Amino acid sequence: MTHIRIALAGAALSVLAACGSGYDAAGPTNASVANTTATAAPSPSPSATASPVPTVAGFDPEKAPVANPTLGAWPYFGIMDGYERLDAVNIAGSEQKRFLEDVAYDRWEFFDGTKLIPVEGRTMTTGGKGDGASFFQVQKTYEKLVHDLGGVTVYEGSGKPLKDKGLMFADKRFRANYIVEEDQMGVYMLRTPSSQIWVEVYHPWEDNSRNYWLTIVEKKALEVKVKLIPAAEMKQGLDTAGHVALYLNFDTDKTAIKPDSQPAIAEIVKLMKADPALKLTIEGHTDNAGAPAHNQSLSDGRAAAVMAAIVAQGIPASRLQAKGLGQSKPIADNATEDGKAKNRRVELVKR
């Protein structure tokens, strides 16, 4: 008998933990999901683990069925019962403790068998240290948990399709640094009326133990309140330091400026109208989440969007220049969420 704890507002839920001789890589026979305990049915053989919810191939999150379960507290799913939580990832002799954490906002890429799907939001990464079950059982345990809540399977298998397609995770963390063919993973998603909850269990080929890694992301937009810097304060910064940093709101992973940033644009226009000789370079900057090439392109687009917004209010384009610098010039430590937020900025530089 296995026991699974599920975050369903105190309701008991019968959970299947399928045992088998599939890829031998992981944890125990129990999984923690919030604080309610339920007793599972006996584990069937691998041949009897067909799921009642179909696997979604070529996955489109917006076409997944919408469920409305009563969830418990974040992160909704925990490591398997009887297994020790891992506080650090040891890859090639280097402990990467900062990767195992609960952060308010991060970016994670999930593989659906054909492509990588980036998801931004609250992220929890942890690991289960133990011995006893195959990784196949780990996959089927979390698959069952997600399916019982109304979710779907996105991908189960190795990293070979990833390698065959020439794809690599931008943020590897506990994943293999160079070879992903032997990695094993299970990716599941629960779509609710207000969000998406993604669950990934993963076993990197470099790890010869039966440990596994668990990542949960609840998709959400970054909420940043723009501090309005008056034109006079911008002028002072430009006169004394030659540049001033602004924190504008953009659509997530896009270049479109959100409406709540328009007052800041108006102050830039006010500044330039008060000093007709002033010329500015608008620099876009990002944090280090994601691929450098993507961040460069994103910063280029956001700088150009700010310039276009200023020109649209009557400032000649000849007085402005847009330039993206990606993640190349951080002003704070990208290891913290606060540092990342400070690095995601637009700077006005006096020419």
Beta strands, then each sheet from edge to edge (+ up, - down):
strand 1: 3-5
strand 2: 31-32
strand 3: 37-39
strand 4: 84-86
strand 5: 90-91
strand 6: 94-95
strand 7: 102-111
strand 8: 116-129
strand 9: 152-158
strand 10: 184-191
strand 11: 196-203
strand 12: 212-219
strand 13: 243-246
strand 14: 280-285
strand 15: 320-324
strand 16: 345-350
sheet 1: 2+ 1+ 3-
sheet 2: 4+ 8- 7+
sheet 3: 4+ 8- 12+ 11- 10+ 9-
sheet 4: 5+ 6-
sheet 5: 13+ 16- 14+ 15+
end
